[in-house]
Amino acid sequence: MIINEIMGNISDMAANGLTQDLLELEWYETTKRIQRKRTLAGREIAIKFLREGQRLRQGDVLLRDGDTLVTVNIKPCEAIVIAPQTLLEMGTVCYEIGNKHMPLFIQDNKVMMPFEMPMFRWLEGSGYKPQKQVVRLLNILKSNVEPHNHGNNNSLFSKILNLASKE
């Protein structure tokens, strides 16, 4: 079965009485436009998104086949988790990680990224308090995959610094 678009999300649907067949993905597979995978029940799925910038999210429904929904399940992975104490700390840690062109996630008021020991040590040495945890990386910041303009003042970092400087 070839999937060209997402039907919706399980959280927005009435799925009573329907069985879910999970398509398990790693966090980095959620942004791939073309891929071939198998669901937990063994159903072969080919994804071929035609538009740029489409990505899969936890609970996305890809297919309804009778009483079965094929839904996306993003697998937990080892991650670096930082709980910034101030907006300034949030802004600087996001800037430092982003400046190294590392994928960045913000969830539950925490900054997260896939675990890498050199980055963990660097963050520790820089005075942040990183923790190694197993989590689902769900909310990737789109800043490194969408076009941006360094001439404007609307970046996430600029907004955070503006908010923090008002204190």
C-alpha positions as CSV (number, residue, x, y, z in Angstrom):
1,M,0.0,0.0,0.0
2,I,1.4,3.4,-1.0
3,I,0.6,6.3,1.4
4,N,0.7,9.8,-0.1
5,E,-0.9,11.7,2.7
6,I,-1.9,11.5,6.4
7,M,-5.6,10.9,7.0
8,G,-5.6,12.6,10.4
9,N,-4.5,11.8,14.0
10,I,-6.0,9.2,16.3
11,S,-6.4,11.8,19.0
12,D,-8.9,13.7,16.7
13,M,-10.9,10.6,15.6
14,A,-13.5,8.4,17.0
15,A,-11.6,5.1,16.9
16,N,-14.0,3.1,19.1
17,G,-14.0,-0.6,18.1
18,L,-11.1,-0.2,15.6
19,T,-7.9,-2.1,15.9
20,Q,-4.6,-0.2,15.7
21,D,-1.7,-1.6,13.7
22,L,1.3,0.3,14.7
23,L,4.0,1.6,12.3
24,E,6.9,2.0,14.5
25,L,9.4,4.7,13.5
26,E,12.6,6.2,14.9
27,W,12.5,9.9,15.5
28,Y,14.7,10.6,12.4
29,E,12.4,8.6,10.2
30,T,9.4,11.0,10.8
31,T,10.8,13.5,8.3
32,K,11.6,11.1,5.5
33,R,9.4,11.7,2.4
34,I,10.0,8.3,0.9
35,Q,10.3,5.0,2.9
36,R,9.2,1.4,3.0
37,K,8.3,-0.2,6.3
38,R,6.3,-3.0,7.9
39,T,3.8,-2.5,10.6
40,L,3.8,-4.6,13.8
41,A,1.2,-6.9,12.2
42,G,3.4,-7.4,9.1
43,R,1.6,-5.1,6.7
44,E,3.9,-3.6,4.1
45,I,3.6,0.2,3.9
46,A,5.3,2.5,1.4
47,I,5.3,6.2,2.2
48,K,5.7,8.6,-0.7
49,F,4.9,12.2,0.4
50,L,4.7,14.5,-2.6
51,R,4.9,17.9,-0.7
52,E,8.1,19.1,1.0
53,G,8.0,19.6,4.7
54,Q,5.5,16.8,5.6
55,R,6.4,14.8,8.6
56,L,4.8,12.1,10.6
57,R,3.7,12.7,14.2
58,Q,2.8,10.3,17.1
59,G,-0.7,8.9,16.4
60,D,-1.0,9.9,12.7
61,V,-3.4,7.6,10.9
62,L,-2.0,6.5,7.5
63,L,-4.5,3.9,6.5
64,R,-7.9,2.5,7.3
65,D,-8.5,-1.0,6.2
66,G,-11.8,-2.4,7.4
67,D,-11.8,-2.2,11.2
68,T,-8.0,-1.6,11.3
69,L,-6.2,1.7,11.5
70,V,-2.5,1.9,10.7
71,T,-1.1,4.5,13.1
72,V,2.4,6.0,13.7
73,N,4.2,5.1,16.9
74,I,7.5,7.0,17.5
75,K,9.8,4.7,19.4
76,P,11.5,6.0,22.6
77,C,15.3,6.5,22.4
78,E,18.2,7.6,24.6
79,A,18.2,11.4,24.8
80,I,19.9,14.3,26.4
81,V,17.3,16.2,28.5
82,I,17.9,19.7,30.0
83,A,15.3,21.5,32.1
84,P,16.3,25.2,31.8
85,Q,15.5,27.3,34.9
86,T,15.1,30.6,33.1
87,L,14.1,31.9,29.6
88,L,17.7,33.1,29.2
89,E,19.1,29.6,29.9
90,M,16.5,28.1,27.5
91,G,17.6,30.5,24.8
92,T,21.3,30.0,25.3
93,V,21.1,26.2,25.5
94,C,18.9,26.2,22.3
95,Y,21.3,28.5,20.6
96,E,24.4,26.5,21.5
97,I,22.8,23.2,20.4
98,G,21.4,24.7,17.2
99,N,24.8,26.3,16.5
100,K,26.2,22.8,16.3
101,H,23.5,21.9,13.8
102,M,22.1,19.2,16.1
103,P,18.4,18.2,16.0
104,L,16.5,19.9,18.9
105,F,13.2,19.0,20.5
106,I,11.2,21.1,23.1
107,Q,8.6,19.2,25.1
108,D,7.3,19.6,28.6
109,N,9.3,22.7,29.2
110,K,12.5,20.8,28.5
111,V,15.1,20.8,25.8
112,M,15.9,17.4,24.3
113,M,18.2,16.0,21.7
114,P,19.3,12.5,20.7
115,F,22.0,11.2,23.0
116,E,25.6,11.8,22.0
117,M,28.3,11.4,24.6
118,P,30.5,14.3,23.2
119,M,27.6,16.7,23.3
120,F,26.5,15.4,26.8
121,R,30.1,16.1,28.1
122,W,30.2,19.5,26.4
123,L,26.8,20.5,28.0
124,E,28.0,19.4,31.4
125,G,31.3,21.2,31.0
126,S,29.4,24.4,30.0
127,G,27.5,24.4,33.3
128,Y,24.2,23.0,32.1
129,K,22.7,20.0,33.9
130,P,22.0,17.5,31.2
131,Q,20.4,14.1,32.0
132,K,20.4,10.9,30.0
133,Q,16.9,9.6,29.7
134,V,14.9,7.3,27.4
135,V,12.0,9.4,25.9
136,R,10.0,9.8,22.8
137,L,11.4,12.7,20.8
138,L,8.1,14.2,19.4
139,N,8.4,18.0,18.9
140,I,11.4,18.7,16.6
141,L,12.1,22.3,16.0
142,K,11.8,23.0,12.3
143,S,14.5,25.6,12.3
144,N,17.1,23.4,10.6
145,V,14.8,22.1,7.8
146,E,12.9,25.2,6.7
147,P,14.3,28.2,5.0
148,H,15.1,31.1,7.3
149,N,16.4,34.7,7.0
150,H,19.1,36.0,9.2
151,G,18.1,39.5,8.4
152,N,14.8,39.4,10.4
153,N,14.2,39.4,14.1
154,N,11.6,36.7,14.2
155,S,13.7,33.6,15.0
156,L,12.9,31.5,18.1
157,F,16.2,32.6,19.7
158,S,15.5,36.3,19.1
159,K,12.0,36.0,20.6
160,I,13.4,34.2,23.7
161,L,16.2,36.8,24.2
162,N,13.7,39.6,23.8
163,L,11.4,38.1,26.4
164,A,14.4,37.3,28.8
165,S,15.8,40.9,28.5
166,K,12.6,42.4,29.7
167,E,13.0,40.8,33.2
